[in-house]
Amino acid sequence: MDDLDPELIEAYRGELDRRKPGSPLVRLPQEDLLVEVGAVAGRARFRPTLTGMLFFGRDPQRFYPSFTLTFLHFSGTAPVRSDPEAPLYLDNREFQGTLPEMIDAARATVFAKLGKRGVLNGFVRHDVSEYPEFAYREAVVNSVAHRDYALEGSSIQIRLFADRLVVQSPGGLGGNLTVDNIVFEQYTRNPHIVRLLEDYGYVERRGLGVDRMIQAMRDAGLKEPRFEDRGSSFWVTLHSGPLLPSIPDLAYLGLSDRQIQAIGYLQAHGRITNREYQTEFAVSERTALYDLQGLVEAGVALPVSSGRGRFYILRV
């Protein structure tokens, strides 16, 4: 029991009281509360369960080192180098801690790394991500809620490519679920974990998460999510669309005609260097650098590598 953090337990009690006022669980002594939510088990001597460690453990990875979330941001559309001098990926992280801590850290990182475009609503500019927040958040939360925790050698993987976001969870679909019926059937492999995720506000036990994920992608004008059961793992893929859907929208970003033409060049060629920009648009090195930096600041382009090997790609 010393491996559980009393402060995390009391923070859960406070969250439960806020989200479900009047719940009888709020008034239970700490050990009784933990028994009720499946966080500890035993008769003569209580011991933390897997659920207890993942939500209230002081150091969950001490006992379950592979129960983490990893994030890889690739520079292109494949997990290989497009150029010998280019980096394989732009970011590489591993999130540890309790499940709520990992979910929050992963969501914040994905949001920060996604391409965004500026949209004017009246006189106010809003940044719109290339994927709807509900869709990628639901994919991450589902990977945590429904992974097969019997597979202790595997972690949840989040991979961001130039054209898609992939969330890979250890273990295939459970129970009677298939890719074909996942929208209208429901099965919970980890009921205690799902219950606590609901108490924290991450999920609703209504079986509507997948439906809403699909609708969110449709509303954003994107393809529906792709679901794949590969037996040893389950994959959710969100495909992006053009970050800049039409030329008139680019005016909202305050770009010059030359910068807009540069976006067309990037769409056709995939990348551009400062020297290529000088040649293509007959400008000086200083002007090319100024224009390219402007595309980066507008959230349109992404610099890759540094120094003489630097080039720029579209943030899509």
C-alpha positions as CSV (number, residue, x, y, z in Angstrom):
1,M,0.0,0.0,0.0
2,D,3.0,2.3,0.5
3,D,3.4,2.3,-3.3
4,L,0.2,4.2,-3.6
5,D,0.2,8.0,-3.3
6,P,-2.5,9.3,-0.8
7,E,-2.5,12.7,-2.4
8,L,-3.5,11.2,-5.8
9,I,-6.2,9.2,-4.0
10,E,-7.6,12.3,-2.4
11,A,-7.4,14.3,-5.6
12,Y,-9.5,11.5,-7.2
13,R,-12.0,11.9,-4.4
14,G,-12.2,15.6,-5.1
15,E,-12.7,15.0,-8.8
16,L,-15.4,12.5,-8.1
17,D,-17.2,14.9,-5.8
18,R,-17.0,17.6,-8.5
19,R,-18.2,15.5,-11.3
20,K,-20.7,13.3,-9.4
21,P,-21.9,15.3,-6.5
22,G,-23.7,13.1,-4.0
23,S,-21.8,9.9,-4.9
24,P,-21.6,7.7,-1.8
25,L,-18.0,6.9,-2.7
26,V,-16.9,10.3,-1.7
27,R,-17.7,9.7,2.0
28,L,-15.9,6.3,2.2
29,P,-12.7,5.8,4.1
30,Q,-9.7,5.7,1.8
31,E,-9.2,1.9,1.8
32,D,-12.9,1.3,1.3
33,L,-12.9,3.7,-1.6
34,L,-10.0,1.9,-3.2
35,V,-11.7,-1.5,-2.8
36,E,-14.9,-0.1,-4.3
37,V,-13.2,1.2,-7.5
38,G,-11.0,-1.9,-7.9
39,A,-7.7,-0.2,-7.0
40,V,-6.8,-2.7,-4.2
41,A,-7.7,-6.3,-3.4
42,G,-7.2,-8.8,-0.7
43,R,-8.7,-9.8,2.6
44,A,-6.2,-10.0,5.5
45,R,-3.8,-7.7,3.6
46,F,-4.7,-5.2,0.9
47,R,-2.5,-5.0,-2.2
48,P,-2.7,-2.6,-5.1
49,T,-4.2,-4.0,-8.3
50,L,-3.0,-3.0,-11.8
51,T,-5.7,-0.4,-11.9
52,G,-4.6,1.0,-8.5
53,M,-1.0,1.3,-9.7
54,L,-1.9,2.9,-13.0
55,F,-4.0,5.6,-11.4
56,F,-2.6,6.1,-7.9
57,G,0.9,4.7,-8.0
58,R,3.9,6.7,-6.9
59,D,5.9,5.2,-9.7
60,P,3.8,2.9,-11.9
61,Q,6.7,2.3,-14.4
62,R,8.8,0.8,-11.5
63,F,6.5,-2.3,-11.7
64,Y,5.3,-1.9,-15.3
65,P,8.1,-0.3,-17.3
66,S,6.5,-0.8,-20.7
67,F,3.1,0.7,-19.7
68,T,4.0,4.1,-21.3
69,L,3.0,6.2,-24.2
70,T,5.6,7.0,-26.9
71,F,5.4,9.8,-29.4
72,L,7.4,10.0,-32.6
73,H,7.1,12.9,-35.1
74,F,8.5,11.9,-38.5
75,S,9.6,14.5,-41.0
76,G,7.9,12.8,-43.9
77,T,5.2,10.3,-44.8
78,A,7.2,7.2,-43.9
79,P,9.4,6.0,-41.0
80,V,12.5,6.3,-43.2
81,R,14.9,9.1,-44.1
82,S,13.9,10.8,-47.4
83,D,17.4,12.3,-47.5
84,P,20.7,11.0,-46.0
85,E,21.2,14.4,-44.3
86,A,17.7,14.7,-43.1
87,P,16.7,13.6,-39.5
88,L,14.6,10.5,-39.2
89,Y,12.2,12.2,-36.9
90,L,11.6,15.7,-35.6
91,D,10.6,14.7,-32.0
92,N,10.8,11.6,-29.9
93,R,9.3,11.4,-26.4
94,E,8.2,8.8,-23.9
95,F,5.4,9.7,-21.4
96,Q,5.4,8.1,-18.0
97,G,3.5,8.3,-14.7
98,T,-0.2,7.6,-14.0
99,L,-2.7,7.1,-16.8
100,P,-4.2,10.6,-16.4
101,E,-0.7,12.2,-16.4
102,M,0.3,10.3,-19.6
103,I,-3.0,11.1,-21.4
104,D,-2.7,14.9,-20.6
105,A,1.0,15.0,-21.6
106,A,0.3,13.1,-24.9
107,R,-2.7,15.3,-25.8
108,A,-0.7,18.5,-25.1
109,T,2.2,17.3,-27.2
110,V,0.1,16.2,-30.2
111,F,-1.7,19.6,-30.1
112,A,1.6,21.5,-30.1
113,K,3.0,19.5,-33.0
114,L,0.0,19.6,-35.3
115,G,0.0,21.9,-38.2
116,K,-2.5,24.8,-37.9
117,R,-4.0,27.4,-40.1
118,G,-5.3,30.8,-39.3
119,V,-9.0,31.4,-39.9
120,L,-10.7,34.8,-39.4
121,N,-14.0,34.9,-37.6
122,G,-14.9,38.6,-38.0
123,F,-11.8,40.4,-36.8
124,V,-10.6,37.6,-34.6
125,R,-8.1,35.1,-35.8
126,H,-8.4,31.5,-34.6
127,D,-5.8,28.7,-35.1
128,V,-7.5,25.5,-36.5
129,S,-5.6,22.2,-36.1
130,E,-5.3,19.9,-39.1
131,Y,-7.1,17.2,-37.0
132,P,-10.1,17.9,-34.8
133,E,-9.1,17.7,-31.1
134,F,-11.9,15.3,-30.2
135,A,-10.7,12.8,-32.8
136,Y,-7.1,12.5,-31.7
137,R,-7.9,12.8,-28.0
138,E,-10.4,10.0,-28.3
139,A,-7.9,7.8,-30.2
140,V,-5.3,8.3,-27.4
141,V,-7.8,7.8,-24.5
142,N,-9.2,4.6,-26.2
143,S,-5.7,3.2,-26.6
144,V,-5.2,3.6,-22.8
145,A,-8.7,2.3,-21.9
146,H,-8.8,-0.7,-24.1
147,R,-5.2,-1.9,-24.6
148,D,-4.4,-5.5,-23.6
149,Y,-2.4,-5.0,-20.3
150,A,-1.5,-8.7,-20.3
151,L,1.1,-7.7,-23.0
152,E,3.7,-6.2,-20.7
153,G,6.4,-5.8,-23.3
154,S,4.6,-3.3,-25.5
155,S,3.8,0.4,-25.1
156,I,1.2,2.6,-26.8
157,Q,2.7,4.3,-29.8
158,I,1.6,7.7,-31.2
159,R,3.2,8.5,-34.6
160,L,2.7,11.8,-36.4
161,F,3.6,11.8,-40.1
162,A,3.3,14.6,-42.6
163,D,0.0,13.1,-43.9
164,R,-1.5,11.1,-41.0
165,L,-1.6,10.5,-37.2
166,V,-1.4,6.9,-36.1
167,V,-2.2,5.5,-32.6
168,Q,-1.2,1.9,-32.1
169,S,-2.4,0.1,-29.0
170,P,-1.1,-3.4,-27.8
171,G,-3.6,-6.2,-28.3
172,G,-6.3,-6.6,-30.9
173,L,-10.0,-6.0,-30.4
174,G,-11.6,-7.8,-27.4
175,G,-14.8,-9.7,-26.9
176,N,-17.2,-9.6,-29.9
177,L,-15.8,-6.5,-31.4
178,T,-14.6,-6.3,-35.0
179,V,-13.6,-3.5,-37.3
180,D,-17.0,-3.8,-39.0
181,N,-19.1,-3.6,-35.9
182,I,-17.0,-1.3,-33.7
183,V,-19.4,1.6,-34.3
184,F,-22.5,0.0,-32.9
185,E,-21.2,-2.8,-30.5
186,Q,-19.6,-2.3,-27.1
187,Y,-17.1,-4.3,-25.1
188,T,-14.9,-3.2,-22.2
189,R,-11.8,-5.2,-21.7
190,N,-10.7,-3.2,-18.6
191,P,-13.9,-2.2,-16.7
192,H,-12.1,-0.8,-13.6
193,I,-9.8,1.4,-15.8
194,V,-12.7,2.6,-17.9
195,R,-14.7,3.4,-14.8
196,L,-12.0,5.6,-13.4
197,L,-11.4,7.3,-16.7
198,E,-15.1,8.1,-16.7
199,D,-14.8,9.5,-13.2
200,Y,-11.9,11.7,-14.4
201,G,-14.0,12.9,-17.3
202,Y,-11.9,11.3,-20.1
203,V,-14.6,8.9,-21.4
204,E,-18.4,8.5,-21.3
205,R,-19.5,4.9,-20.9
206,R,-22.2,5.2,-23.6
207,G,-20.4,3.5,-26.5
208,L,-20.5,6.7,-28.5
209,G,-16.8,7.7,-28.6
210,V,-16.1,6.1,-32.0
211,D,-19.3,7.6,-33.5
212,R,-18.3,11.0,-32.4
213,M,-14.7,10.5,-33.6
214,I,-16.0,9.7,-37.1
215,Q,-18.4,12.6,-37.0
216,A,-15.6,15.0,-35.9
217,M,-13.5,14.0,-38.9
218,R,-16.4,14.4,-41.3
219,D,-17.2,17.8,-39.9
220,A,-13.6,18.9,-40.5
221,G,-13.9,17.7,-44.1
222,L,-11.5,14.8,-43.6
223,K,-11.6,11.1,-44.3
224,E,-13.2,8.9,-41.7
225,P,-10.7,7.3,-39.2
226,R,-9.2,4.0,-40.4
227,F,-9.5,1.1,-37.9
228,E,-7.2,-1.9,-38.2
229,D,-7.2,-5.0,-36.0
230,R,-3.7,-6.6,-36.6
231,G,-4.1,-9.2,-33.9
232,S,-1.3,-8.2,-31.7
233,S,-2.2,-4.6,-31.9
234,F,-5.0,-2.2,-32.8
235,W,-4.4,0.8,-35.1
236,V,-6.4,4.0,-35.5
237,T,-5.2,6.3,-38.4
238,L,-6.4,9.8,-38.9
239,H,-5.6,11.1,-42.4
240,S,-5.1,14.8,-42.9
241,G,-6.4,16.9,-45.7
242,P,-4.8,20.0,-47.3
243,L,-3.9,22.3,-44.5
244,L,-4.6,25.3,-46.7
245,P,-7.8,24.4,-48.6
246,S,-8.0,27.4,-50.9
247,I,-5.9,30.3,-52.1
248,P,-8.3,33.0,-50.7
249,D,-7.8,31.6,-47.2
250,L,-4.1,32.4,-47.4
251,A,-4.8,36.1,-47.5
252,Y,-5.8,35.8,-43.8
253,L,-2.3,34.8,-43.0
254,G,-0.8,38.1,-44.4
255,L,1.4,36.2,-46.9
256,S,2.8,37.9,-50.0
257,D,2.1,36.6,-53.5
258,R,5.6,35.2,-53.7
259,Q,5.1,33.2,-50.5
260,I,1.8,31.9,-51.8
261,Q,3.6,30.7,-54.9
262,A,6.2,29.1,-52.7
263,I,3.4,27.1,-51.0
264,G,2.5,25.8,-54.5
265,Y,6.1,24.9,-55.0
266,L,6.1,23.0,-51.7
267,Q,2.9,21.1,-52.6
268,A,4.5,20.1,-55.9
269,H,8.0,19.2,-54.7
270,G,7.6,18.4,-51.0
271,R,10.5,20.6,-49.8
272,I,12.5,23.7,-50.6
273,T,15.9,25.0,-49.5
274,N,17.0,28.6,-49.2
275,R,19.1,28.3,-52.3
276,E,16.2,26.7,-54.3
277,Y,14.0,29.6,-53.1
278,Q,16.5,32.1,-54.4
279,T,16.7,30.4,-57.8
280,E,13.0,29.8,-58.2
281,F,11.9,33.4,-57.3
282,A,15.1,35.3,-58.3
283,V,15.6,36.8,-54.9
284,S,18.6,37.3,-52.6
285,E,19.6,34.9,-49.8
286,R,18.4,37.5,-47.2
287,T,14.9,37.8,-48.9
288,A,14.6,34.1,-49.2
289,L,15.3,33.6,-45.5
290,Y,12.8,36.4,-44.6
291,D,10.1,34.8,-46.8
292,L,10.7,31.3,-45.5
293,Q,10.7,32.4,-41.9
294,G,7.4,34.2,-42.6
295,L,5.9,30.9,-43.8
296,V,7.2,29.2,-40.6
297,E,5.7,31.9,-38.3
298,A,2.4,31.7,-40.2
299,G,2.2,28.0,-39.3
300,V,2.5,26.9,-43.0
301,A,6.0,25.6,-43.2
302,L,8.2,23.6,-40.9
303,P,12.1,23.9,-40.9
304,V,13.9,20.6,-40.9
305,S,17.5,20.2,-39.8
306,S,19.8,23.2,-39.3
307,G,22.7,25.0,-40.8
308,R,23.5,24.3,-44.5
309,G,21.4,21.2,-44.5
310,R,18.2,23.0,-43.5
311,F,15.1,22.7,-45.8
312,Y,11.4,23.4,-45.4
313,I,8.3,21.3,-45.7
314,L,4.6,22.0,-45.5
315,R,3.1,21.5,-42.1
316,V,0.3,19.1,-43.2
